């Protein structure tokens, strides 16, 4: 609710951001990818969440994702040994960015390099590479780049006020969207996506996403997804959505460094917050409160 007026310096106070700026999502984009899986189920591009990811991307059969179901990558329970420590210089998430940005690597090669750590479907542990596999599956299943499919299934139907863009692993034709992050959109358009989810997949009387999938997305389906069951967080996990404890039915998309999309359907509240917060992990519960 702050009016940004360049005349009074407010723009500079917000890092030169204005109401028309596109803000990067970081991992909030994972929740958008989840919604696109629901759209692909509805239009028949994806048959079942129990299908293996290699059913759609055959070369995954020769990787750590062999035998892993779509449901397991949706719930971050693939079992792949990917480290998500942003503070560790050579963690997998950090080296993924090094490979793409500094040496021009391809995101498919990052996926191929992953190792198995445990059986799939037994525990949720946050790993961005699972969301990237979802993006690869969506592109193969729909025959469209991820950004184009987002435009067709959500951006255009919701009448978003501005184009968004998605960072890719390389410039020009052939670049693949970094599905685990890096969607860039205006705050009010993130809010419109939140309203769509708050309304169970309906926008202005028109069904955009299947009701059953939306409900499943924001409900712990298995015991290891429950709040308190996942290491290093008090939240539970749905289909790429964070689930606070309690009985309000609230859910959140969270991005590193303090990006939040908070949805509370019962209270009819949607809040978008973007930040540049180096202490983000210590502030997640405060931001929720």
N, C-alpha and C positions, 0 to 999 in steps of 0.2 A: 503493500500500500504506500510506498514512498514514491512521490512524483520526482522523476529525474529531470532536472532543469539545468542545461549547460551553463546558463547565466549565473547560477549560484554555486557552480563548482561541484554539484552533486555527482555528475558523471565522473569526474576525477576521483571523487571519494569512493566510487564503486569500481575502481580499476578501469575506468573508461567504458564500463558497460552501460547500456541503456535498455529501455523496455523492448527495443527491437533487436538486441544482440542475440546471437545464437550461442548457447552455453553447452559445453561438452557434457555428455552424460556420464562418462566413465561407466561403471557397472550398472547404472540405471538402465542402460541399453539392453542388458540381459533380459530384463522383464518385458521389454518390447519384443525381443526375439521369441520369448515364451508365447506372447499373444499371437505371433505369426504362426507358431506351431498349431495353435488352436484354429486359426484361419485355414491352414493347410489340411487339417483334419476335416473341417467342414466342407471344403471344396473337393475332397477326395485325393488330393496330392499325396497325403500321408494316410496310410490305411489304419494303423494302430500304433499306440505308444509302446506296445509290446514287441513291435518289429525291432530287429537289430539295426544299428546305424549303417552297417555294411550292406544291408538290403538296398539302400539308396545310394551309398557312396562305396562301391565295391573295393576300392583300394584300402579302405579302413580295415578290411579283413586281415591285412598283413601288418597291423599295428597293435598297440596296446588296447585299442577299441574293438578288437575281435570279440564277438559274442556279447557285446554291451548293447542293452536295449535303449531305445529313445527315452523311456521313462527314467532310466538310470542317469542319463546325462541331464535331463530336465531337473532332477533332484540332487545333482552334484554327488551322485553315488556310483560313479563309473569305476572306482577303484584305481584309476590312473595316478601314478606317483608324481604329481605336479605341485611344486611348492609356491605358495601365494604370499610370500613375505616381502612386502615392499621396502622394508628397511635393510634387507640382506642384499649385499652388492651383487651376488651371483645366484640369487633365487631364480626359479624358472620364469616367474612373471617378469622379472627385470631383464633376464637374458632374452626373453621373447621380444621385448621392445628393442634391445640392442641389435638383435639379428635383423629386424625389419627396418629400423631407422638408419642404422649406421653401416650395415653391410648389404642392404638391399635384399634380404632374405624373403622367402615366400612363407606365408602362414601355413600352407599345406606341409612344408618341410618341418615346421615346428611340431605339428600334429604327429607326423611320421616318427619323430625322434622321441616321443613319450614312452615311458616304461610302465609296466603294470606294477601296482603296489599291493593290491588286495582284491578279493573277489568283488565283482560289481553287485550293487543292490543290497549291501549290508550296513552301510554307514554313509551319512552325508558329511563331506568335507569340502570346503569351498575351493574350487579350482576353475580358473577362468577358461582353461582350454576346453572344458566340457561345453561351455556356451559357444565356443568357436565351432565345435563339431556340429552343434545344432544349426549354425549358420550354413555349414557345408551341406548338411542334409536338406535344408530348406531350398537352397539353390538347385541342388540336383533333383529334388522331388517336384519343384514347381517349374523348372526350366527358366527361371528368372533370377537376375541378381537380387540380393537381399533388399537393397534400397528400392528397387523397382517394385518388388512385391509389397514392401511396406507402403509405398505410395498408392498402390492399387487397393490394398485391403484395409488400410487405416487412415492414411493421410488425406486422401481424396474424400472418402466417405464422411470423415469428421469435419471436412471443410477447414482444415488447418489454415491459420492466417498467413503462414509463410512456408516456403520450401525449407526443408531440412537437408543436411548432407551427412554422409557417413565416411569416415576415414577408411582408406583401403591400405593393403600391404604394399602397394606400389602404384605409381602414377600411370595414367593413361588406360587404354583398353586392356582388359585382362586382370586389373586389380581386383582383389577380393576384399569385401568388407570385413573389418575387424569386429566380428559379431559380439565379442566379449566386452566391447567398450565402444566409445568414440562416435556415438550418434550426436549430432549437433543441432539443436533446435531452440526456438524461443520458449521462454518460461511458460507463457500462456498455452502453448501447444503441448508441452509436457502435461500441463494441467488438464487439457482436454482429454488426453489419453487416460489420466487418472479418473476423470469423470466417467469415461467409457467403462473402466473396470468397476467403479463404484456402482454403476447401473447394471452390473451383471452382463456386460457385453452389448447393451442396447444404447443407441445414440439417437435422441429425438424420435423415439418410436420405431426406429429401424434396428433390427438385430444385425450386429456387425461380427460378433464372436459367439461361438456356441455356448449356451448357458452352462451346460455341465462342465465344460472345460474350464471356464472362468471360475466356477465354484471349486473345482479340484485344484486349480492353480494356487489358491490362497488358503488351502486347508491341508494340514499335515496328513499325508496318506498312509504313512508307516511310522512305527514307534520311533525310529531313529531320526525322524524329521521334526519331532515335537520340540517346543521350547525347553531348553535345559539339557537336551540330549546331544547337542552338537558342541564340539570342543571350541573354546575361545569365544563363545558368544552366548548371550542369554536368549537369543531369538531362535525360533524354529525356522523351517525352510519348506517352501512349497515348490511350484514349478518356476524357479528363478525369481521368487518373491520371498522377502523376509517376513516372518510372522511373529509379532510380539506375543508374550504370554498374556492371558486374560480372556475375558469372554465378550469383548467388544467387537470381535471380528475384523480388527484393523490389520492392514498389511502395508509393506513398504518396499519400494525399490531403493537401493542404496548404492552410491558410487564412491569410490575412494576419494579422499580429500574433502569429504563433506557434501556430497550431492544426495538429495533425498526427494522421493515422491511418496508422500504419506497419504493413505486412503482409509477413511473410516466411513463405510457405507451407512451404518446405523445412525451416526451423528450427521450425515450428509456433509462431510468435510473432506476436502482434498487440499493438500499443501505441497508446494514445490519450493525447495530450498537449494541454492547452489552456493558453493564456497570454494575457498582456496585454503584449506585447513590442514596443516601438517600434523595436528594432534587428533585427527579425525577418529581414530579407533577409541580414544578415551571419551569421545563426545557423542557416540551413537545413542546411548540411553538418555543422555541429557536432551539431545535433539528430539527424540521420541516424546519425552515428557513435555 
